[in-house]
Amino acid sequence: MVGPGTTSQARTPLKKQIAIFLKDTFAVSERRVCRVLGFSRTTYRRKSPERVKDLVLVERLRALARERPRFGYRRLHLMLGREGLNVNHKRVYRIYRAEGLAVRKKERRKLNV
């Protein structure tokens, strides 16, 4: 993940995971871990605003999928838009897949012959 062509933003989540691992495993202070890895404590503590937005979206998407099991991500995207959650359809699809949501298929009826 680290190498030519990667940005520091792409490396930050990895560094944060490493910092958490080091802090928990070796019982080292937050200050020391951040100093060793070379980033500020603010970066260590910062929560991504995208993740917070995603949490709200995930909860609403799950609720809609439970209410309407025959709706796919496209129809759920439209419903989210009607509720005022204007989100890109690709983002809805990504979250839909990540949450393991899928259209539930109808059970076939057996004909009594």
Contact map, one row per residue, 1 for C-alpha under 8 A:
11100100011000000000000000000000000000000000000000000000000000000000000000000000000000000000000000000000000000000
11110100001000000000000000000000000000000000000000000000000000000000000000000000000000000000000000000000000000000
11111100000000000000000000000000000000000000000000000000000000000000000000000000000000000000000000000000000000000
01111100000000000000000000000000000000000000000000000000000000000000000000000000000000000000000000000000000000000
00111110000000000000000000000000000000000000000000000000000000000000000000000000000000000000000000000000000000000
11111111011000000000000000000000000000000000000000000000000000000000000000000000000000000000000000000000000000000
00001111111000000000000000000000000000000000000000000000000000000000000000000000000000000000000000000000000000000
00000111111100000000000000000000000000000000000000000000000000000000000000000000000000000000000000000000000000000
00000011111110000000000000000000000000000000000000000000000000000000000000000000000000000000000000000000000000000
10000111111111000000000000000000000000000000000000000000000000000000000000000000000000000000000000000000000000000
11000111111111100000000000000000000000000000000000000000000000000000000000000000000000000000000000000000000000000
00000001111111110000000000000000000000000000000000000000000000000000000000000000000000000000000000000000000000000
00000000111111111000000000000000000000000000000000000000000000000000000000000000000000000000000000000000000000000
00000000011111111100000000000000000000000000000000000000000000000000000000000000000000000000000000000000000000000
00000000001111111110000000000000000010000000000000000000000000000000000000000000000000000000000000000000000000000
00000000000111111111000000000000000000000001000000000000000000000000000000000000000000000000000000000000000000000
00000000000011111111100000000000000000000000000000000000000000000000000000000000000000000000000000000000000000000
00000000000001111111110000000000000000000000000000000000000000000000000000000000000000000000000000000000000000000
00000000000000111111111000000000110010000001000000000000000000000000000000000000000000000000000000000000000000000
00000000000000011111111100000000000000000000000000000000000000000000000000000000000000000000000000000000000000000
00000000000000001111111110000000000000000000000000000000000000000000000000000000000000000000000000000000000000000
00000000000000000111111111110000100000000000000000000000000000000000000000000000000000000000000000000000000000000
00000000000000000011111111111100100000000000000000000000000000000000000000000000000000000000000000000000000000000
00000000000000000001111111110000000000000000000000000000000000000000000000000000000000000000000000000000000000000
00000000000000000000111111100000000000000000000000000000000000000000000000000000000000000000000000000000000000000
00000000000000000000011111110000000000000000000000000000000000000000000000000000000000000000000000000000000000000
00000000000000000000011111111000000000000000000000000000000000000000000000000000000000000000000000000000000000000
00000000000000000000011101111101100000000000000000000000000000000000000000000000000000000000000000000000000000000
00000000000000000000001000111111100000000000000000000000000000000000000000000000000000000000000000000000000000000
00000000000000000000001000011111110000001000000000000000000000000000000000000000000000000000000000000000000000000
00000000000000000000000000001111111000001000000000000000000000000000000000000000000000000000000000000000000000000
00000000000000000000000000011111111100000000000000000000000000000000000000000000000000000000000000000000000000000
00000000000000000010011000011111111110000000000000000000000000000000000000000000000000000000000000000000000000000
00000000000000000010000000000111111111111001000000000000000000000000000000000000000000000000000000000000000000000
00000000000000000000000000000011111111110000000000000000000000000000000000000000000000000000000000000000000000000
00000000000000000000000000000001111111000000000000000000000000000000000000000000000000000000000000000000000000000
00000000000000100010000000000000111111100000000000000000000000000000000000000000000000000000000000000000000000000
00000000000000000000000000000000011111110000000000000000000000000000000000000000000000000000000000000000000000000
00000000000000000000000000000000011011111011000000000000000000000000000000000000000000000000000000000000000000000
00000000000000000000000000000000011001111111000000000000000000000000000000000000000000000000000000000000000000000
00000000000000000000000000000110010000111111100000000000000000000000000000000000000000000000000000000000000000000
00000000000000000000000000000000000000011111110000000000000000000000000000000000000000000000000000000000000000000
00000000000000000000000000000000000000111111110000000000000000000000000000000000000000000000000000000000000000000
00000000000000010010000000000000010000111111110000000000000000000000000000000000000000000000000000000000000000000
00000000000000000000000000000000000000001111111000000000000000000000000000000000000000000000000000000000000000000
00000000000000000000000000000000000000000111111100000000000000000000000000000000000000000000000000000000000000000
00000000000000000000000000000000000000000000111110110000000000000000000000000000000000000000000000000000000000000
00000000000000000000000000000000000000000000011111110000000000000000000000000000000000000000000000000000000000000
00000000000000000000000000000000000000000000001111111000000000000000000000000000000000000000000000000000000000000
00000000000000000000000000000000000000000000000111111100000000000000000000000000000000000000000000000000000000000
00000000000000000000000000000000000000000000001111111110000000000000000000000000000000000000000000000000000000000
00000000000000000000000000000000000000000000001111111111000000000000000000000000000000000000000000000000000000000
00000000000000000000000000000000000000000000000011111111100000000000000000000000000000000000000000000000000000000
00000000000000000000000000000000000000000000000001111111110000000000000000000000000000000000000000000000000000000
00000000000000000000000000000000000000000000000000111111111000000000000000000000000000000000000000000000000000000
00000000000000000000000000000000000000000000000000011111111100000000000000000000000000000000000000000000000000000
00000000000000000000000000000000000000000000000000001111111110000000000000000000000010000000000000000000000000000
00000000000000000000000000000000000000000000000000000111111111000000000000000000000000000000001000100000000000000
00000000000000000000000000000000000000000000000000000011111111100000000000000000000000000000000000000000000000000
00000000000000000000000000000000000000000000000000000001111111110000000000000000000000000000000000000000000000000
00000000000000000000000000000000000000000000000000000000111111111000000000010001000000000000000100000000000000000
00000000000000000000000000000000000000000000000000000000011111111100000000000000000000000000000000001000000000000
00000000000000000000000000000000000000000000000000000000001111111110000000000000000000000000000000000000000000000
00000000000000000000000000000000000000000000000000000000000111111111000000010000000000000000000000000000000000000
00000000000000000000000000000000000000000000000000000000000011111111111000010000000000000000000000001000000000000
00000000000000000000000000000000000000000000000000000000000001111111100000000000000000000000000000000000000000000
00000000000000000000000000000000000000000000000000000000000000111111100000000000000000000000000000000000000000000
00000000000000000000000000000000000000000000000000000000000000011111111000000000000000000000000000000000000000000
00000000000000000000000000000000000000000000000000000000000000001111111000000000000000000000000000000011000000000
00000000000000000000000000000000000000000000000000000000000000001001111100000000000000000000000000000011100000000
00000000000000000000000000000000000000000000000000000000000000001001111111110000000000000000000000000010000000000
00000000000000000000000000000000000000000000000000000000000000000000011111110000000000000000000000000110000000000
00000000000000000000000000000000000000000000000000000000000000000000001111111000000000000001100100000000000000000
00000000000000000000000000000000000000000000000000000000000000000000001111111100000000001000100000000000000000000
00000000000000000000000000000000000000000000000000000000000000000000001111111110000000000000000000000000000000000
00000000000000000000000000000000000000000000000000000000000010011000001111111111000000000000000000000000000000000
00000000000000000000000000000000000000000000000000000000000000000000000011111111100000101001000000000000000000000
00000000000000000000000000000000000000000000000000000000000000000000000001111111110000000000000000000000000000000
00000000000000000000000000000000000000000000000000000000000000000000000000111111111000000000000000000000000000000
00000000000000000000000000000000000000000000000000000000000010000000000000011111111111100000000000000000000000000
00000000000000000000000000000000000000000000000000000000000000000000000000001111111111100000000000000000000000000
00000000000000000000000000000000000000000000000000000000000000000000000000000111111110000000000000000000000000000
00000000000000000000000000000000000000000000000000000000000000000000000000000011111110000000000000000000000000000
00000000000000000000000000000000000000000000000000000000000000000000000000000001111111000000000000000000000000000
00000000000000000000000000000000000000000000000000000000100000000000000000000001111111100000000000000000000000000
00000000000000000000000000000000000000000000000000000000000000000000000000000001100111110000000000000000000000000
00000000000000000000000000000000000000000000000000000000000000000000000000001001100011111011000000000000000000000
00000000000000000000000000000000000000000000000000000000000000000000000000000000000001111111000000000000000000000
00000000000000000000000000000000000000000000000000000000000000000000000001001000000000111111100000000000000000000
00000000000000000000000000000000000000000000000000000000000000000000000000000000000000011111110000000000000000000
00000000000000000000000000000000000000000000000000000000000000000000000000000000000000111111111000000000000000000
00000000000000000000000000000000000000000000000000000000000000000000000010001000000000111111111100000000000000000
00000000000000000000000000000000000000000000000000000000000000000000000011000000000000001111111110000000000000000
00000000000000000000000000000000000000000000000000000000000000000000000000000000000000000111111111000000000000000
00000000000000000000000000000000000000000000000000000000010000000000000000000000000000000011111111100000000000000
00000000000000000000000000000000000000000000000000000000000010000000000010000000000000000001111111111100000000000
00000000000000000000000000000000000000000000000000000000000000000000000000000000000000000000111111111100000000000
00000000000000000000000000000000000000000000000000000000000000000000000000000000000000000000011111111000000000000
00000000000000000000000000000000000000000000000000000000010000000000000000000000000000000000001111111000000000000
00000000000000000000000000000000000000000000000000000000000000000000000000000000000000000000000111111100000000000
00000000000000000000000000000000000000000000000000000000000001001000000000000000000000000000000111111110000000000
00000000000000000000000000000000000000000000000000000000000000000000000100000000000000000000000110011111000000000
00000000000000000000000000000000000000000000000000000000000000000000111100000000000000000000000000001111100000000
00000000000000000000000000000000000000000000000000000000000000000000110000000000000000000000000000000111110000000
00000000000000000000000000000000000000000000000000000000000000000000010000000000000000000000000000000011111000000
00000000000000000000000000000000000000000000000000000000000000000000000000000000000000000000000000000001111100000
00000000000000000000000000000000000000000000000000000000000000000000000000000000000000000000000000000000111110000
00000000000000000000000000000000000000000000000000000000000000000000000000000000000000000000000000000000011111000
00000000000000000000000000000000000000000000000000000000000000000000000000000000000000000000000000000000001111100
00000000000000000000000000000000000000000000000000000000000000000000000000000000000000000000000000000000000111110
00000000000000000000000000000000000000000000000000000000000000000000000000000000000000000000000000000000000011111
00000000000000000000000000000000000000000000000000000000000000000000000000000000000000000000000000000000000001111
00000000000000000000000000000000000000000000000000000000000000000000000000000000000000000000000000000000000000111
